[in-house]
Amino acid sequence: MKSLSKIATIVLGAALLSVPIAASAADNYGAFAFSQNTGASGWAKNYRSQSEAEGAALQVCFQTQGASDCKVAYSFVNSCAALAVGGDNGWGADWGVNVQAAENKALHTCSGYSYNCRVLTSQCSNGQ
């Protein structure tokens, strides 16, 4: 009887592992948009989907900065992220558990593509 109970536990455990895990209702997405030609940028945070955050960041870049060539530079969820830009508009972006970590990683990434990198923006998408 004990071995039957063990088998049932293993089968139940395997069945639970095959169930896809849905995204949490509390996920908060953010995004940065950037125009490498003009240096225009936009950002968005605390959206319920990646596509909403990316659309909002692009809209800010297009409408408030007037750049027609903005592209999504980076998307993130439930974290902080930073966008760093160099002297020739080369850029790098990355995420971190806090702003400082995100900025350090973005500067490091940017320095692989450009020179004199500086943080253009950093945001946290954590519902606050």
N, C-alpha and C positions, 0 to 999 in steps of 0.2 A: 504494500500500500504506500510506503514511503517513497519508493522509486516512481510510482505513478504520480505522486504529488510533485516530485522534482521535475518530471517530464512536463507536467501541466504548467509549472512555473517557468520553465525554459521556453515553452511554446508561447505563453502569454508575453514574456519579455521580448521575444523575437517579433511578435506581432506589434507590440508597442513601438519598437525601434523602426518599423517600416511605415508608421504613420507620419506624414509630413508635419513639420512644426510650422504653424502659421505665424506670421509676423505679429509682434505684440501690438495691441491697440494703442500703446503709448509711444511707438516709434516716432522720432522727430528727425526729419531730413533737412539737410542744408546743401547749398551749392554756391559755387563761385563761377561767374562768367567773366571772360577777359578778351579784349581785342589786342592781339599782338602788334597790329599795325599802328593803332592810335594810343594804346595804353588805357583805354576806357575799361571800366570794370563794373560789376554789379554782384550783389550777394543776396542770399535769402536763407532764412533759418526757421526751424520749427514748423515745417510743413508735414502733412500726413503721408506724402509719397515723394519718391525721388523725382518723378516727372513734374510734379507741382513745384518743387523747390527749384529745379533746373529752369522751368518756364519763368518763374518769378525772377530769378537771377538774370536771365537773358533779357527780360522785359526792362529791368532797371538799367542794364548796360545799354540796351538799344535806345530807350526813351529818355533817360536822364543824362546819359553821356553822349548821345547822338552818334554812336558808332554802328555802322551797318554790318560789321563783320565779327560781332561778338560770338564767341563759342563757349560752351560749357567747359570750364577748365578742370573742375573737381566737384565731386559730390560726396557727402558724408552723412552718417546716421548715428544718432545718440552719442555724439562725441564733439570734440573741438577740432577745428581745421584752420589752416592758414594758407594764404597765397602770398608768395614772395616774388618780386619782379626785379630784374637786373637792368643795367645801363642800356642794353640794346633791346629791351622788352622781352628778353628771354625770361622764362618764369619756371617756378616749381611750386607745388602744393603738396600738403600732406596733412595727416590727422594726428591727434594725440589725446590723451586722457584729460589734458588741461591745455590752456592757451599757450603756456610757455613751451610745453613739449611739442605742440603743433608748429609753433613758430620756428623752433630750432630745427625740426625735421624739414620744414618747407625751405628754410634758408640753405640747408645742406643740399636739398634736391636742386634748388635754383642754381647754386654754385657749380653744379655739373653742366649747366647749359649757358650760363651767363656770368657776368662780373658785376661787382658792386651791388649785390642783391640786398634788398630791403623788404621788410614785411609790408605789403600793401594793405592787407586786412586779415583779421583773425576773428572767428566767430565760434560760438558753441551752440549746437542744436540739441538742447537738453530739456526743452519745454519751458524754459524760464525767459 
